[in-house]
Amino acid sequence: MIELPEAYTLANQLNQAFVGKTIVSAAANTSPHGFAWYSGDPSLYNEKLAGRKITGTAAYGGRPEMRADGMIVSFLDGVRGRYLSAEEKRPDKHQLLLEFDDGSAFCCTVQMYGGMMAFSDEPRDDFYYNVGREKPSPFTEAFDKAYFDKLFEGIKKSLSVKALLATEQRIPGLGNGVLQDILFNAGIHPKRKAESLSDNERDKLYHSVKTTLAEMRDGGGRDTEKDLFGKPGGYQTILSSKTLAYPCRVCGGGLRREAFLGGNIYFCPECQKL
């Protein structure tokens, strides 16, 4: 799934690959997928986008986007976007295909679920998009310790650390995927009650959010995800399905995976005591 580091990486790669090029055609929903989302009627995407030049890119939360002469093309969740050269064969099935005037293309396929939105660059009634633009990113100085501490104000006593960080868009783009290494580096179990954290543990958690996400970004995303050119990210995850069979890199003990709050959590029971 696209989360903060991958959105940042994809936005940079989209900028290098497509800025200055003009969309010749747009084909959306030619291979219908039950969990592929579009803004409005996908059959109108060609009418909306053809003839528009890509003028810039950005990433807000977990959503990379391209700006195209007054329109925005935004991607989220399980969309896998690939750059295709003029010589490369287009896949038989896809959920969005943008062809450009130099013969290159941008092809999107959806894994479990995902969205490919095309809308005008004007204020819109989209909570997830707006909150991603409005709230400070952990990559910025505005996301400081004082801001982080405010996330704890008024929370329920039952709220877990996982729920605090990765739900309700408190930190847009920070999802269950990047959460695992953040909590490992902070030495905090994902099931810990957020209210139970000491001041020192809050400091460690804040530092881990900033530094772990920066390492993921600087590595070109996580090795569990692929970039615009189909290559895995260069950041090697500490806790993920790729590492579960290996011993903990700190204590040498076994790692654990459990279902919790609608997804899997990975942790070291010795380094992240509950």
DRENDO-1510 file (C-alpha; in Angstrom, 1 decimal, always signed):
<recs>
REC; n; res; u; v; w
REC; 1; MET; +0.0; +0.0; +0.0 .
REC; 2; ILE; +1.1; +3.5; -0.7 .
REC; 3; GLU; +2.1; +5.3; +2.5 .
REC; 4; LEU; +4.1; +8.4; +3.2 .
REC; 5; PRO; +7.6; +7.2; +2.0 .
REC; 6; GLU; +6.2; +5.7; -1.2 .
REC; 7; ALA; +4.1; +8.7; -2.0 .
REC; 8; TYR; +7.1; +11.0; -1.7 .
REC; 9; THR; +9.2; +8.6; -3.8 .
REC; 10; LEU; +6.5; +8.3; -6.5 .
REC; 11; ALA; +5.9; +12.0; -6.7 .
REC; 12; ASN; +9.6; +12.6; -7.3 .
REC; 13; GLN; +9.8; +9.9; -10.0 .
REC; 14; LEU; +6.6; +11.1; -11.7 .
REC; 15; ASN; +8.1; +14.5; -11.8 .
REC; 16; GLN; +11.2; +13.3; -13.5 .
REC; 17; ALA; +9.3; +11.0; -15.9 .
REC; 18; PHE; +6.3; +13.1; -17.0 .
REC; 19; VAL; +6.6; +16.8; -16.2 .
REC; 20; GLY; +6.5; +18.8; -19.5 .
REC; 21; LYS; +4.8; +16.0; -21.4 .
REC; 22; THR; +1.2; +16.2; -22.7 .
REC; 23; ILE; -1.4; +13.5; -22.2 .
REC; 24; VAL; -2.5; +12.2; -25.6 .
REC; 25; SER; -5.2; +9.8; -24.3 .
REC; 26; ALA; -6.6; +8.5; -21.0 .
REC; 27; ALA; -8.3; +5.1; -20.6 .
REC; 28; ALA; -9.9; +4.4; -17.3 .
REC; 29; ASN; -11.8; +1.3; -16.1 .
REC; 30; THR; -11.2; -0.7; -19.3 .
REC; 31; SER; -10.6; -3.7; -17.0 .
REC; 32; PRO; -13.3; -3.3; -14.3 .
REC; 33; HIS; -12.2; -4.0; -10.8 .
REC; 34; GLY; -14.7; -4.2; -8.0 .
REC; 35; PHE; -12.5; -2.2; -5.6 .
REC; 36; ALA; -11.1; +0.4; -8.0 .
REC; 37; TRP; -12.3; +3.9; -7.2 .
REC; 38; TYR; -12.6; +6.9; -9.6 .
REC; 39; SER; -13.8; +10.4; -9.2 .
REC; 40; GLY; -17.0; +10.7; -11.2 .
REC; 41; ASP; -17.5; +8.6; -14.4 .
REC; 42; PRO; -14.3; +6.9; -15.5 .
REC; 43; SER; -15.5; +6.9; -19.1 .
REC; 44; LEU; -15.0; +10.7; -19.1 .
REC; 45; TYR; -11.3; +10.6; -18.1 .
REC; 46; ASN; -10.2; +11.0; -21.6 .
REC; 47; GLU; -12.4; +14.0; -22.1 .
REC; 48; LYS; -11.0; +15.4; -18.8 .
REC; 49; LEU; -7.3; +14.8; -19.4 .
REC; 50; ALA; -6.4; +14.5; -23.1 .
REC; 51; GLY; -4.4; +17.5; -24.3 .
REC; 52; ARG; -3.3; +18.6; -20.9 .
REC; 53; LYS; +0.4; +19.0; -20.0 .
REC; 54; ILE; +1.9; +17.7; -16.8 .
REC; 55; THR; +3.1; +20.8; -14.9 .
REC; 56; GLY; +4.1; +19.4; -11.5 .
REC; 57; THR; +3.8; +16.7; -8.9 .
REC; 58; ALA; +3.2; +16.5; -5.2 .
REC; 59; ALA; +2.5; +14.1; -2.3 .
REC; 60; TYR; +0.0; +14.7; +0.4 .
REC; 61; GLY; -0.1; +12.0; +3.1 .
REC; 62; GLY; -0.2; +8.7; +1.2 .
REC; 63; ARG; -1.4; +10.3; -2.1 .
REC; 64; PRO; +1.0; +11.2; -4.9 .
REC; 65; GLU; -0.4; +13.3; -7.6 .
REC; 66; MET; +0.3; +14.9; -11.0 .
REC; 67; ARG; -1.0; +18.3; -11.9 .
REC; 68; ALA; -2.2; +18.7; -15.5 .
REC; 69; ASP; -3.2; +22.2; -16.6 .
REC; 70; GLY; -5.9; +22.8; -14.0 .
REC; 71; MET; -6.6; +19.1; -13.3 .
REC; 72; ILE; -5.1; +16.8; -10.7 .
REC; 73; VAL; -4.6; +13.1; -11.1 .
REC; 74; SER; -4.2; +11.6; -7.6 .
REC; 75; PHE; -3.5; +8.0; -6.6 .
REC; 76; LEU; -4.1; +6.2; -3.3 .
REC; 77; ASP; -3.9; +2.9; -1.4 .
REC; 78; GLY; -3.2; -0.2; -3.5 .
REC; 79; VAL; -2.6; +1.4; -6.8 .
REC; 80; ARG; +0.5; +0.1; -8.6 .
REC; 81; GLY; +1.7; +2.7; -11.1 .
REC; 82; ARG; +4.3; +1.9; -13.7 .
REC; 83; TYR; +6.3; +3.9; -16.2 .
REC; 84; LEU; +6.2; +2.4; -19.7 .
REC; 85; SER; +8.6; +3.4; -22.5 .
REC; 86; ALA; +7.4; +3.9; -26.0 .
REC; 87; GLU; +8.8; +0.4; -26.9 .
REC; 88; GLU; +7.2; -1.5; -24.0 .
REC; 89; LYS; +4.1; -3.5; -24.6 .
REC; 90; ARG; +1.0; -2.2; -22.8 .
REC; 91; PRO; -0.5; -4.7; -20.4 .
REC; 92; ASP; -3.7; -6.4; -21.5 .
REC; 93; LYS; -5.4; -5.4; -18.2 .
REC; 94; HIS; -5.2; -2.1; -16.4 .
REC; 95; GLN; -7.4; +0.3; -14.4 .
REC; 96; LEU; -5.9; +3.5; -15.8 .
REC; 97; LEU; -3.6; +4.1; -18.8 .
REC; 98; LEU; -2.2; +7.6; -19.7 .
REC; 99; GLU; -0.4; +7.8; -23.0 .
REC; 100; PHE; +1.9; +10.8; -23.5 .
REC; 101; ASP; +3.1; +12.7; -26.6 .
REC; 102; ASP; +6.6; +11.2; -26.5 .
REC; 103; GLY; +5.3; +7.7; -26.7 .
REC; 104; SER; +5.8; +6.9; -23.0 .
REC; 105; ALA; +2.9; +5.9; -20.7 .
REC; 106; PHE; +1.8; +5.7; -17.1 .
REC; 107; CYS; -0.1; +2.5; -16.3 .
REC; 108; CYS; -2.0; +1.8; -13.1 .
REC; 109; THR; -3.3; -1.5; -11.8 .
REC; 110; VAL; -5.1; -2.1; -8.6 .
REC; 111; GLN; -4.2; -4.9; -6.1 .
REC; 112; MET; -6.7; -5.3; -3.4 .
REC; 113; TYR; -8.2; -1.9; -3.6 .
REC; 114; GLY; -7.2; +1.6; -4.7 .
REC; 115; GLY; -8.2; +4.9; -6.2 .
REC; 116; MET; -7.3; +6.8; -9.3 .
REC; 117; MET; -8.9; +10.2; -9.1 .
REC; 118; ALA; -9.0; +13.0; -11.8 .
REC; 119; PHE; -10.6; +16.3; -10.7 .
REC; 120; SER; -10.2; +20.0; -11.2 .
REC; 121; ASP; -7.7; +21.9; -9.1 .
REC; 122; GLU; -10.3; +23.6; -6.9 .
REC; 123; PRO; -11.6; +23.2; -3.4 .
REC; 124; ARG; -13.4; +19.8; -3.1 .
REC; 125; ASP; -15.4; +17.9; -0.6 .
REC; 126; ASP; -13.0; +15.1; +0.0 .
REC; 127; PHE; -12.0; +14.7; +3.7 .
REC; 128; TYR; -9.0; +12.4; +3.1 .
REC; 129; TYR; -7.5; +14.5; +0.4 .
REC; 130; ASN; -8.1; +17.8; +2.3 .
REC; 131; VAL; -6.7; +16.5; +5.6 .
REC; 132; GLY; -3.6; +15.3; +3.8 .
REC; 133; ARG; -3.0; +18.8; +2.5 .
REC; 134; GLU; -3.9; +20.6; +5.7 .
REC; 135; LYS; -2.0; +18.6; +8.4 .
REC; 136; PRO; +1.8; +19.0; +8.7 .
REC; 137; SER; +3.8; +16.1; +7.3 .
REC; 138; PRO; +6.4; +14.4; +9.6 .
REC; 139; PHE; +8.9; +15.4; +6.9 .
REC; 140; THR; +8.4; +19.1; +7.8 .
REC; 141; GLU; +9.5; +21.2; +10.7 .
REC; 142; ALA; +5.9; +22.0; +11.5 .
REC; 143; PHE; +5.5; +18.4; +12.7 .
REC; 144; ASP; +7.4; +19.2; +16.0 .
REC; 145; LYS; +7.2; +17.7; +19.5 .
REC; 146; ALA; +4.5; +20.2; +20.6 .
REC; 147; TYR; +2.3; +19.2; +17.6 .
REC; 148; PHE; +2.9; +15.5; +18.3 .
REC; 149; ASP; +2.0; +15.9; +22.0 .
REC; 150; LYS; -1.4; +17.4; +21.0 .
REC; 151; LEU; -2.3; +14.1; +19.4 .
REC; 152; PHE; -2.6; +12.6; +22.9 .
REC; 153; GLU; -5.0; +15.3; +24.1 .
REC; 154; GLY; -8.5; +14.0; +24.9 .
REC; 155; ILE; -7.8; +10.4; +23.7 .
REC; 156; LYS; -9.8; +7.5; +25.2 .
REC; 157; LYS; -8.0; +5.4; +27.9 .
REC; 158; SER; -8.6; +2.3; +25.7 .
REC; 159; LEU; -6.8; +3.7; +22.7 .
REC; 160; SER; -3.8; +1.7; +21.6 .
REC; 161; VAL; -0.6; +3.2; +20.2 .
REC; 162; LYS; -1.3; +1.6; +16.9 .
REC; 163; ALA; -4.8; +3.3; +16.8 .
REC; 164; LEU; -3.3; +6.6; +17.8 .
REC; 165; LEU; -0.8; +6.7; +15.0 .
REC; 166; ALA; -2.4; +4.9; +12.2 .
REC; 167; THR; -6.2; +5.6; +12.3 .
REC; 168; GLU; -8.5; +8.6; +11.9 .
REC; 169; GLN; -6.0; +10.4; +9.7 .
REC; 170; ARG; -4.2; +11.9; +12.8 .
REC; 171; ILE; -1.0; +11.6; +10.7 .
REC; 172; PRO; -2.0; +11.3; +7.1 .
REC; 173; GLY; +0.0; +8.7; +5.2 .
REC; 174; LEU; +1.2; +6.9; +8.3 .
REC; 175; GLY; -0.5; +3.5; +8.0 .
REC; 176; ASN; -0.1; +0.0; +9.3 .
REC; 177; GLY; +2.8; -0.7; +7.1 .
REC; 178; VAL; +5.3; +1.9; +8.2 .
REC; 179; LEU; +4.0; +1.7; +11.8 .
REC; 180; GLN; +5.8; -1.6; +12.5 .
REC; 181; ASP; +9.3; -0.2; +12.2 .
REC; 182; ILE; +8.4; +3.0; +14.0 .
REC; 183; LEU; +7.2; +1.2; +17.0 .
REC; 184; PHE; +10.1; -1.3; +17.0 .
REC; 185; ASN; +12.7; +1.5; +16.9 .
REC; 186; ALA; +10.8; +3.2; +19.8 .
REC; 187; GLY; +10.7; -0.1; +21.8 .
REC; 188; ILE; +6.9; +0.1; +22.1 .
REC; 189; HIS; +4.4; -2.7; +21.6 .
REC; 190; PRO; +1.6; -1.8; +19.2 .
REC; 191; LYS; -1.1; -2.9; +21.7 .
REC; 192; ARG; +0.2; -0.6; +24.5 .
REC; 193; LYS; -2.3; +2.0; +25.6 .
REC; 194; ALA; -1.3; +5.4; +24.4 .
REC; 195; GLU; -2.2; +7.0; +27.7 .
REC; 196; SER; +0.2; +4.7; +29.5 .
REC; 197; LEU; +3.3; +6.0; +27.8 .
REC; 198; SER; +5.7; +7.9; +30.0 .
REC; 199; ASP; +7.2; +11.3; +28.9 .
REC; 200; ASN; +10.4; +9.5; +28.0 .
REC; 201; GLU; +8.5; +6.9; +25.9 .
REC; 202; ARG; +6.6; +9.7; +24.1 .
REC; 203; ASP; +9.9; +11.4; +23.3 .
REC; 204; LYS; +11.3; +8.1; +21.9 .
REC; 205; LEU; +8.1; +7.6; +19.8 .
REC; 206; TYR; +8.2; +11.1; +18.4 .
REC; 207; HIS; +11.9; +10.7; +17.5 .
REC; 208; SER; +11.1; +7.4; +15.9 .
REC; 209; VAL; +8.3; +8.7; +13.8 .
REC; 210; LYS; +10.5; +11.5; +12.4 .
REC; 211; THR; +13.7; +9.4; +11.9 .
REC; 212; THR; +12.2; +6.1; +10.7 .
REC; 213; LEU; +10.0; +7.8; +8.1 .
REC; 214; ALA; +12.9; +9.9; +6.9 .
REC; 215; GLU; +15.0; +6.7; +6.5 .
REC; 216; MET; +12.2; +5.1; +4.5 .
REC; 217; ARG; +11.8; +8.2; +2.3 .
REC; 218; ASP; +15.6; +8.5; +1.7 .
REC; 219; GLY; +15.8; +4.8; +0.8 .
REC; 220; GLY; +13.2; +5.3; -1.9 .
REC; 221; GLY; +10.4; +3.6; +0.0 .
REC; 222; ARG; +10.1; +0.2; +1.7 .
REC; 223; ASP; +11.3; -3.1; +0.2 .
REC; 224; THR; +7.8; -4.4; +0.5 .
REC; 225; GLU; +6.6; -1.9; -2.1 .
REC; 226; LYS; +7.6; -1.1; -5.7 .
REC; 227; ASP; +8.4; +2.2; -7.3 .
REC; 228; LEU; +7.4; +3.7; -10.6 .
REC; 229; PHE; +9.9; +1.5; -12.5 .
REC; 230; GLY; +8.8; -1.8; -10.8 .
REC; 231; LYS; +11.8; -1.9; -8.4 .
REC; 232; PRO; +11.4; -2.6; -4.7 .
REC; 233; GLY; +12.2; +0.3; -2.4 .
REC; 234; GLY; +15.7; +0.5; -1.0 .
REC; 235; TYR; +14.7; +0.7; +2.7 .
REC; 236; GLN; +15.0; -2.8; +4.2 .
REC; 237; THR; +12.1; -3.3; +6.6 .
REC; 238; ILE; +12.8; -4.5; +10.1 .
REC; 239; LEU; +9.3; -5.9; +10.7 .
REC; 240; SER; +7.2; -7.2; +7.8 .
REC; 241; SER; +6.2; -10.4; +6.1 .
REC; 242; LYS; +9.7; -10.4; +4.6 .
REC; 243; THR; +11.4; -10.6; +8.0 .
REC; 244; LEU; +9.1; -12.7; +10.1 .
REC; 245; ALA; +11.1; -15.9; +9.7 .
REC; 246; TYR; +14.3; -14.2; +10.9 .
REC; 247; PRO; +15.5; -13.5; +14.5 .
REC; 248; CYS; +15.2; -10.0; +16.0 .
REC; 249; ARG; +18.1; -7.9; +15.0 .
REC; 250; VAL; +18.5; -6.6; +18.5 .
REC; 251; CYS; +17.9; -9.5; +20.9 .
REC; 252; GLY; +18.1; -12.5; +18.6 .
REC; 253; GLY; +14.7; -13.8; +19.7 .
REC; 254; GLY; +11.7; -14.8; +17.5 .
REC; 255; LEU; +9.4; -12.2; +16.0 .
REC; 256; ARG; +5.7; -12.4; +16.2 .
REC; 257; ARG; +2.7; -11.6; +14.0 .
REC; 258; GLU; -0.8; -11.1; +15.3 .
REC; 259; ALA; -4.1; -9.8; +13.9 .
REC; 260; PHE; -5.1; -6.5; +15.6 .
REC; 261; LEU; -7.4; -3.7; +14.6 .
REC; 262; GLY; -8.2; -5.0; +11.1 .
REC; 263; GLY; -4.6; -5.8; +10.1 .
REC; 264; ASN; -1.5; -7.7; +11.1 .
REC; 265; ILE; +1.0; -6.3; +13.6 .
REC; 266; TYR; +4.6; -7.5; +13.8 .
REC; 267; PHE; +6.7; -7.1; +16.9 .
REC; 268; CYS; +9.5; -8.6; +19.1 .
REC; 269; PRO; +7.9; -9.7; +22.4 .
REC; 270; GLU; +11.3; -9.1; +24.2 .
REC; 271; CYS; +12.2; -5.7; +22.8 .
REC; 272; GLN; +8.6; -4.4; +22.7 .
REC; 273; LYS; +7.1; -5.6; +26.0 .
REC; 274; LEU; +3.4; -5.3; +26.5 .
</recs>
